[in-house]
Amino acid sequence: MDKKLLIRYLQEKKMDKSERYKTGWDHLKLLDAAGAEKVCRSLNDIAPDMERFIVEFAYGDIYSRPGLDLKCRQIATIAALTAMGNAEPQLLFHINAALNVGCSPEEIVEIMYATTVFSGFPAGLNGIAAAKEVFETRGITVKQEQKASSGEESRRERGLRTLAAVSHDSGKKVFDSLADIAPDMAEFIINFSYGDVISREGLPLKLKEIAILAVCVARGTMTRQFKLHVQVALNVGCTREEIVELIMQMAVYSGFPSAINGLIAAREIFEANRK
């Protein structure tokens, strides 16, 4: 390569790097400027390139994309980290960030409830403990009244109504598949998952499905359930672009294999909807 061309190429690469870093840093500061500074400083003496990867890739390349707003991105991140159960410092950071970009404390608690359905009670309890720590640090009191079951509608009726509204026929297929081996499991799904949790009004169904999709991708073991909830997400107002953006974001938190598998599974549902 000609020497002048080489110099120009290197200058352009340097500019590209600095622009990506600046874009990433600007987005990171929108979430939690003080927390971002702390994270970056903690890496400077051992792995400065990791700090650069975080700022340039996670926030410069991914979070800066326009297809999903910051509130939705934080809902997805909180749900994924709660489900994974092995990233408490990052979960604390992102709960704080979620508050900064418009999530209410009550919405964050609702994310933990939804995550419990798909990742179990230990994950949900640990997520709530992390949220409580952040709320107490910020002096936030959560006005969360315990909601009793309505006397006019049983848990089962509420669950069936919610299931029909969001999944149409796909939910019934799941229950039919359990009829010959564990019919009680089908009832648990109707009564608890949909009657007690997903029917709750504290988080709109679209945002709830964003959390659920993030959990399914991050866990990496729930392809059938993920496909069902891609369809549900479309049914309740998520766009194809938003779903793809959410899945790509999971590469930051649960790795590229889980995100790639999620994209492959989502494509099947998108193609089925075009027929």
ZIMO-V368956 format. One record per run of one state. SS is the DSSP state (2 for helix, 1 for strand, 0 for the rest). FROM is the first residue (numbers start at 0). LEN is the number of residues. Records with the same first field share a line. If there is no record, write none. Layout:
BEGIN
SS: FROM-LEN  FROM-LEN
END
This chain:
BEGIN
0: 0-2  44-3  63-6  84-3  100-4  119-1  137-17  167-2  178-4  198-6  219-3  235-4  254-1  274-1
2: 2-42  47-16  69-15  87-13  104-15  120-17  154-13  169-9  182-16  204-15  222-13  239-15  255-19
END
